[in-house]
Structures are given as C-alpha cells and as structure tokens.
C-alpha cells in the first residue's frame, strides 16, 4: 500500500453506518420520513423499494451529497455531513449511470481523481489503476473509451474507479439497472467478492430482488419514504406482510391491471 496515496490514518479499519431519525424534504414535499437503521462494519446492506420511495436520496444523504432536513448519519464515530470526515474515511459512490467521462479513456477515468488531488506520483497512480482494472478483469479495456464499452463493462469500470480510492465504505446506486440477467448476476458476484477481498462495508440501493436476497447480509424495505422492515434475506422470502410480498413477488393480473388502479392516484 502506497503511503503517499493512503492519506487516512484509519485505512485498514472497516466502518459501520448509523442513520438516526433522518428526514429530508424538498420544499414542502417530504421524501424521507424518520429513517433509522444501522449497518454493521463489513456488512452488505441492501435498500429496496419501489421507484420514488426515496432510496437514492437516502444514499445521497449517507454520501453527504444531500443535506438532511433533520436527523443524522454517522460513519463509524464520524458525522457524515462534516467535510473533515472525508479525510478520515475513504468513501466511494458507484453511480447508477456510471458517470464516466466520455472524452477520457478507461485508464484516465480511473486516474482522474488521484491526479487531480495529487495523491501520489504517476507511477503509483498507474499501479493503483491497473490493480483495480485487474480485479474486475478489465486490463484489456484500459485504452478504450466509454462509447466502446457494453453496459456491463461500463458498470465494472465504474466499480473499478471506486476501488482506486481504497474505499472503506462503498455505496452502490442501482448497480444492476439496465443489465441483462447474466450481467446483473455478474455484478452481484463482484459486490460480494469485493467485500471478501477488501473487508469493505457495502450499501446497495437496488430494485434487483435476486441481488438483495442472495448476497446481502440484511435488507431494508423502504416505501413512501419510511423504512417498512429490516431483516435477513430469508425473513423476506417468507414474509406475510402484504405490501412487502406484493413488492417482492408481484402477480400479473390482466383482469385487474395495476395501471388502472394508478390512473387517479395523483389527482
């Protein structure tokens, strides 16, 4: 590990996350309502819920990209909203769309952050970038541009870019969206493998039932901005809660289709 690259004195330590009575409003519209849960150090914690339930806003509050209206997020003992926390904890966010720079090669996308922040010499940056690419089996894609990559490869590059930061807390926003079932399973395998290789704490916002119920240690179901339930995957497989059951195991009913029930929902 390059000491010039590793600025945090806490590298090697795994952090948990505690969310306490978190509320978020945009104007007069409440998005998150009294959210509380705890993620244990080294855990894979999945957050599931319908579209518009507040999942991504919650993730952005944990990453300090959104300021909560009230409540608190702590990473270990540190306040997530305190800018000084970024000097103590290595946090990386894998965006849903990848957020790759189209004008940069895969290699330069990964090298951008350490270059901009002058974290180590170019030789050290190259070592970090190529190591991250090798973990995701992307070495041959180093000189390609995002436009030359498949959707699955873009997701893997986005994860590799996060690894360059030596994360202790890794946040994923819909990592399997827009992927075919095989590639979605591959990304799920990557998330689980990285936890074993790096002892990183992972929080995954996802619609992907297979991902959440297969690789997560625990799952939280969020609906209408509230945590409806938190538990182990096996507990949700046999849930008797009708709202959770309908979300995880929806039945297609052509005689009484859902879109007909939603017609006047917002009127």
N, C-alpha and C positions, 0 to 999 in steps of 0.2 A: 504494500500500500504506500503510495507516494505521499510523504508527509506534507509536501508543498501543496498538494491537491486537497488533502483532508484538513479542512480548517476547523471543524468541530471537535472539541475535546471529548465529545460523547460518542464518536464513531466506535462501533462495536457494541454499543448498548441499543437495545430494542425498546421502543416506546409504545405505550398504550395510548388510547384516546378516551377522554371523558367529556360527554356532552350533557350539559345541565340546564334544564328549563329554557331551551333555546326557542326564541320566537323571531320571525322575520316577516316584515310587511313591506310591500311596495306601494307607496301611497297609503290608501285606506284598505288595500287588499291584503289580507293575511295569507301567507304562503306556508310558513312553518308555525306550528302551534304547540308550545310547551314540550319540546322534544328533549328526552333524556335517555341516554344509554351509555354503556361502557364497552370499549373494545380492548381486549387484553393484549399485552405485548406479544408479538409474533403470530397473532391470530389472523385468519382470513375471515373478514366480516362482510357479508353481503347485505345490501339495502335494496329491497324490491318494492315495487308499487306501480300502479297504473300511470300512464302519461299524465303529466300535470299535477302529480301528487306531491312534488317538492323535493324529489330525490337529488337532482343535480344542484339545486340551490343549497341543500344541506351539505353536499360535498364541497361546494364553493365556500361555505362558511367554515368548514373544517380547514380548508386550504387558505383561509383568510383572504379570499378574493371577493367575498361579500362580508359586509359588516352586519352582525345580528342586530335586530331591534332591541332585544334584551336576551339575557342568558349568557352562557359561557361555554367555550370549547377549550379544553386543556390537552396538550400533548405531553404526556408524562406529567411533570410538575409545572410545565410552562404554559402561559397564556398564548393560545394560537394567534390571537389578534395583535400581540406585541411584536413589532418588527424585529426586536432583538432575538426572538425565538428562532428566526431563520439562521442565526449564527450558531445556534446550539443544536438544532435538529435538522437533518437533511430530509426534506420532504419533496416528493416529485408527484406531479399530476399527469396522468395519461388522458388526454382529451378525447372526446368521442370521435371527432373527425380527424384526429391525428395531429392537426395544427402544424404540419410540416411546411417549410418554406420551399415553394416550387422552384425558385431560382437557384437553390443550393442542392448540391449532391447529397446523397445519404450521409456520406462521411462528414461533410461540412455542416449538415443539420445537427449531427451529434456533437461536433466540435465547437459549435457556436457559443454555447453557454460558458464552457471553461476558457475559451478565447476572450470573450467579452469581459469576463471577470478576472482574467489573468491569473487563473488558479494554479497553473504550472507551465513549464516550458512546452514547446511544441512536441518534443519527443514524448513527454509524459501524457500530453493530450492524445497523441496517436496510440499510445499503449492503452489508454482508457477506452478510446473509441473502438479499437479493433477487438478488445476484450469483450465489450458489450455486444458488438456485432457477432462475435463467435458464439456467445451464449445463446443467441437467437438464430444461429445458423444463417447469418446474413453477410458473411465476409465477401461473397462474390457480388453483392449489391452495393458495395461501398461507393463506387463511382457512378452509380445510376442516379437519375433524378426521380422525384416523386411521380411524375407523369408516366414513367416507365414501369411503375410498380402496380401489382394487383392490390385489391382491397386488403387482403390478408397480410401482404408484405408491408403495406403502409402501417397497419396496426402493430406489426412486430417492430418496425423501425421506431415507431412512437414509444414503445416499451423500452427498446434499446437506448433511446435518447434519455429516458428517465434513469436508466441504470448508470449512465455516465456520472450522475450526481451522487452515486453511492447512497441511495435512499435508505433511511431507517423507517420511513412511513411512505407507502406507495398508494396513491389514490387512483382509481380507475373509473372513468365515466363511460358507461355502456361499451365496454371493450369488445363485445362480440356483435354489435349492431351492424347490419348490412353485410354480414358474412354468411356463407353457406354453412350447413350444419357441421361439415367436416372441419372447416377452418375455425368455426366457433369452438369446437371441441379442442382444437389445437391451442387456441388462445387460453382456454380454461386450463389445459395442461401446463402451459407456460406459467400462468399465475401461481399454480400450486407448486411447480418445480422451483420457482424463484424464492418462494417462502422457505423451502427446504434448504436451498443453496445459500441464501443470504440472511436468513433469520429476520426478514423484514415483516413489519406489520402491514397488512393489505386491507383496504376498504374498497369494496367493489359495488358501484351502483349499476344495476342491471335489470333488464326485462327477462333475461335468459334463465328460465326455470332450471334447465339442466346444469348450467354453471353453478347457480346458487345452491341447489340441493345436492350437488356432487362434491364440490371442492371446498365449500365454505364450512368453517367450524360452527358459526352461528349466522342466523338470518334475521333481519328486521323487516317487517312489512309496514310500509307507510302508505296511508290513504288520507286524502284531504288534509295533508299537512300534519297528520298525527301518527305516531307510532302505534299501530294496532296490536302488534305482538312481536316478541323477540324469542327465539329459541333455536334449538338444534335442527338441522335439516330433517331428521327422522320424525320430529314432532310435527312438522308441517305436512309431511306426507300422509299423515293420518288425522289431520285437523277436522274438527266438527264445526268450526266457525264458518257460517255460510258465505260471508264476504271474502274470507281468505280462500276458501275452497273454490268459489266461483272465479277468483283471480288466477289461482294456480292450475285449476282444472276446468276451464270454461267448456260448456257444452254448446255445440252449434244447434240452434233451434230455428229451423226455417219457417215454422208456423208462427213463431213469436220472436222475430229477429230483434237484436239489441238496438239497431239503429232506429227502429220505430219507437222504442222506448225513450230514446235520447232526443227525439225531434223537438220537444218543448222544454227540454231540461234547462236551457239558459234563457227562457222567455218569461 
